Amino acid sequence: QVQLVESGGGLVQAGDSRRLSCAASGRTVSGFAMGWFRRAPGKEREFVAAISWNGASIYYADSVKGRFTISRDNAKNTLYLQMNKLAPEDTAFYYCALETHGGNYSPSFYRRDAIYDAWGQGTQVTVSS
Protein backbone atom coordinates (compact mmCIF):
# COMPACT_ATOMS: atom_id res chain seq x y z
CA GLN A 1 0.00 0.00 0.00
CA VAL A 2 1.38 3.36 -0.97
CA GLN A 3 2.19 5.88 1.71
CA LEU A 4 2.60 9.59 1.10
CA VAL A 5 4.42 11.73 3.62
CA GLU A 6 4.55 15.50 3.30
CA SER A 7 7.28 17.60 4.82
CA GLY A 8 8.54 21.16 4.71
CA GLY A 9 5.67 22.98 6.34
CA GLY A 10 5.99 25.39 9.19
CA LEU A 11 5.63 28.99 10.26
CA VAL A 12 6.87 31.57 7.78
CA GLN A 13 6.53 35.28 7.21
CA ALA A 14 4.73 36.89 4.32
CA GLY A 15 6.97 37.10 1.28
CA ASP A 16 9.02 34.09 2.27
CA SER A 17 9.57 30.96 0.20
CA ARG A 18 9.11 27.38 1.21
CA ARG A 19 9.40 24.03 -0.51
CA LEU A 20 7.13 21.17 0.37
CA SER A 21 8.07 17.59 -0.38
CA CYS A 22 5.92 14.52 -0.71
CA ALA A 23 7.79 11.26 -0.41
CA ALA A 24 6.01 8.16 -1.64
CA SER A 25 6.81 4.67 -0.46
CA GLY A 26 5.35 1.25 -1.02
CA ARG A 27 4.66 1.92 -4.66
CA THR A 28 6.37 3.53 -7.60
CA VAL A 29 4.44 6.66 -8.51
CA SER A 30 5.84 7.05 -11.99
CA GLY A 31 3.05 6.72 -14.50
CA PHE A 32 0.46 8.45 -12.36
CA ALA A 33 -0.69 11.99 -11.87
CA MET A 34 -0.04 13.73 -8.58
CA GLY A 35 -1.31 16.89 -7.03
CA TRP A 36 -1.33 19.27 -4.12
CA PHE A 37 -4.44 20.38 -2.30
CA ARG A 38 -4.92 22.57 0.73
CA ARG A 39 -7.53 23.34 3.33
CA ALA A 40 -7.52 26.76 4.92
CA PRO A 41 -9.25 27.54 8.23
CA GLY A 42 -12.99 27.68 7.73
CA LYS A 43 -12.80 26.63 4.10
CA GLU A 44 -13.20 23.49 2.06
CA ARG A 45 -10.27 21.64 0.60
CA GLU A 46 -9.17 23.26 -2.62
CA PHE A 47 -6.96 22.43 -5.54
CA VAL A 48 -3.49 23.94 -5.62
CA ALA A 49 -1.51 22.27 -8.39
CA ALA A 50 -1.24 19.04 -10.33
CA ILE A 51 1.27 17.36 -12.58
CA SER A 52 0.99 14.55 -15.07
CA TRP A 53 2.99 11.36 -14.84
CA ASN A 54 5.90 12.68 -16.86
CA GLY A 55 5.64 16.33 -15.89
CA ALA A 56 4.56 17.35 -19.36
CA SER A 57 1.24 18.77 -18.17
CA ILE A 58 1.02 21.08 -15.18
CA TYR A 59 -1.98 22.88 -13.76
CA TYR A 60 -2.32 25.54 -11.10
CA ALA A 61 -5.07 27.22 -9.21
CA ASP A 62 -5.41 30.85 -10.22
CA SER A 63 -4.61 31.88 -6.67
CA VAL A 64 -1.11 30.40 -6.81
CA LYS A 65 -0.22 30.72 -10.48
CA GLY A 66 3.06 32.54 -10.89
CA ARG A 67 4.04 31.97 -7.27
CA PHE A 68 4.00 28.20 -6.81
CA THR A 69 5.78 25.58 -8.87
CA ILE A 70 4.95 21.91 -8.83
CA SER A 71 7.51 19.35 -9.92
CA ARG A 72 8.33 15.71 -9.50
CA ASP A 73 11.32 13.44 -9.51
CA ASN A 74 10.09 10.01 -10.43
CA ALA A 75 13.51 8.50 -9.82
CA LYS A 76 13.20 9.64 -6.20
CA ASN A 77 9.48 8.89 -6.00
CA THR A 78 8.97 12.41 -4.73
CA LEU A 79 6.66 15.32 -5.49
CA TYR A 80 7.54 18.92 -4.72
CA LEU A 81 5.78 22.22 -4.32
CA GLN A 82 7.95 25.31 -4.39
CA MET A 83 6.05 28.17 -2.82
CA ASN A 84 7.26 31.71 -3.36
CA LYS A 85 5.89 35.05 -2.23
CA LEU A 86 3.82 33.41 0.44
CA ALA A 87 0.92 35.42 1.80
CA PRO A 88 -1.35 34.98 4.82
CA GLU A 89 -4.09 33.63 2.57
CA ASP A 90 -1.80 30.69 1.79
CA THR A 91 -2.10 29.53 5.37
CA ALA A 92 -3.55 26.04 5.19
CA PHE A 93 -2.95 22.36 5.67
CA TYR A 94 -1.30 21.11 2.49
CA TYR A 95 -1.94 17.61 1.22
CA CYS A 96 -0.15 15.52 -1.35
CA ALA A 97 -2.32 13.29 -3.52
CA LEU A 98 -1.71 10.45 -5.94
CA GLU A 99 -3.88 9.08 -8.72
CA THR A 100 -3.41 5.32 -8.97
CA HIS A 101 -5.80 4.25 -11.73
CA GLY A 102 -3.92 5.67 -14.66
CA GLY A 103 -6.99 7.25 -16.17
CA ASN A 104 -6.99 9.59 -19.10
CA TYR A 105 -8.27 12.91 -17.84
CA SER A 106 -9.15 16.21 -19.35
CA PRO A 107 -7.22 19.14 -17.85
CA SER A 108 -10.17 20.23 -15.73
CA PHE A 109 -10.31 16.87 -13.98
CA TYR A 110 -6.87 17.36 -12.44
CA ARG A 111 -8.49 19.98 -10.23
CA ARG A 112 -10.97 17.50 -8.81
CA ASP A 113 -9.94 15.71 -5.66
CA ALA A 114 -12.12 12.77 -6.70
CA ILE A 115 -9.54 11.46 -9.16
CA TYR A 116 -6.94 11.02 -6.43
CA ASP A 117 -7.19 7.93 -4.28
CA ALA A 118 -4.13 8.16 -2.07
CA TRP A 119 -3.48 11.04 0.28
CA GLY A 120 -0.83 12.08 2.73
CA GLN A 121 -1.54 13.28 6.24
CA GLY A 122 -0.70 16.83 5.32
CA THR A 123 1.69 19.47 6.54
CA GLN A 124 0.72 22.79 8.06
CA VAL A 125 1.89 25.99 6.44
CA THR A 126 1.24 29.12 8.44
CA VAL A 127 2.08 32.50 6.94
CA SER A 128 2.18 35.43 9.31
CA SER A 129 1.94 39.05 8.26
VOFISE-691736 format. One line per 5 residues: number of its first residue (from 1); for each residue x, y, z of C-alpha. Coordinates in steps of 0.1 Angstrom, whole numbers, plus 2048, in hexadecimal, padded with zeros to 3 digits. Each point is the difference from the previous one (the first is absolute). Layout:
N
NUM) X/Y/Z | ...
***
This chain:
129
1) 800/800/800 | 80E/822/7F6 | 808/819/81B | 804/825/7FA | 812/815/819
6) 802/826/7FD | 81B/815/80F | 80C/824/7FF | 7E4/812/810 | 803/818/81D
11) 7FC/824/80B | 80D/81A/7E7 | 7FC/825/7FA | 7EE/810/7E3 | 817/802/7E2
16) 814/7E2/80A | 806/7E1/7EB | 7FB/7DC/80A | 803/7DE/7EF | 7E9/7E4/809
21) 80A/7DC/7F8 | 7EA/7E1/7FD | 813/7E0/803 | 7EE/7E1/7F4 | 808/7DD/80B
26) 7F1/7DE/7FB | 7FA/806/7DB | 811/810/7E3 | 7EC/820/7F7 | 80E/803/7DD
31) 7E5/7FD/7E7 | 7E6/812/815 | 7F4/823/805 | 807/811/821 | 7F3/820/810
36) 800/818/81D | 7E1/80B/812 | 7FB/816/81E | 7E6/807/81A | 800/823/810
41) 7EE/807/821 | 7DB/802/7FB | 802/7F5/7DC | 7FC/7E1/7EC | 81D/7ED/7F1
46) 80B/811/7E0 | 816/7F7/7E3 | 823/80F/7FF | 814/7F0/7E4 | 803/7DF/7ED
51) 819/7F0/7E9 | 7FD/7E3/7E7 | 814/7E1/803 | 81D/80D/7EB | 7FD/824/80A
56) 7F6/80A/7DD | 7DE/80F/80C | 7FE/817/81E | 7E2/812/80E | 7FD/81A/81B
61) 7E4/811/813 | 7FD/824/7F6 | 808/80B/823 | 823/7F1/7FF | 809/803/7DB
66) 821/812/7FC | 809/7FB/824 | 800/7DA/805 | 812/7E6/7EB | 7F7/7DB/801
71) 81A/7E7/7F5 | 808/7DB/804 | 81E/7E9/800 | 7F4/7DE/7F7 | 822/7F1/806
76) 7FD/80B/824 | 7DB/7F9/802 | 7FB/823/80D | 7E9/81D/7F8 | 808/824/808
81) 7EF/821/804 | 815/81F/7FF | 7EE/81D/810 | 80C/823/7FA | 7F2/822/80C
86) 7EB/7EF/81A | 7E3/814/80E | 7E9/7FC/81E | 7E5/7F2/7EA | 817/7E3/7F8
91) 7FD/7F4/824 | 7F2/7DD/7FE | 806/7DC/805 | 810/7F3/7E0 | 7FA/7DD/7F3
96) 811/7EB/7E6 | 7EB/7EA/7EB | 806/7E3/7E8 | 7EA/7F3/7E4 | 805/7DA/7FD
101) 7E8/7F6/7E5 | 813/80E/7E2 | 7E1/80F/7F1 | 800/818/7E3 | 7F3/821/80D
106) 7F8/821/7F1 | 813/81D/80E | 7E2/80B/816 | 7FF/7DF/811 | 822/805/810
111) 7F0/81A/816 | 7E7/7E7/80E | 80B/7EE/81F | 7EA/7E3/7F6 | 81A/7F3/7E7
116) 81A/7FB/81C | 7FD/7E1/815 | 81F/803/816 | 806/81C/818 | 81B/80B/818
121) 7F9/80C/823 | 808/823/7F7 | 818/81B/80C | 7F6/821/810 | 80C/820/7EF
126) 7F9/81F/814 | 809/822/7F1 | 801/81D/818 | 7FD/825/7F6
***
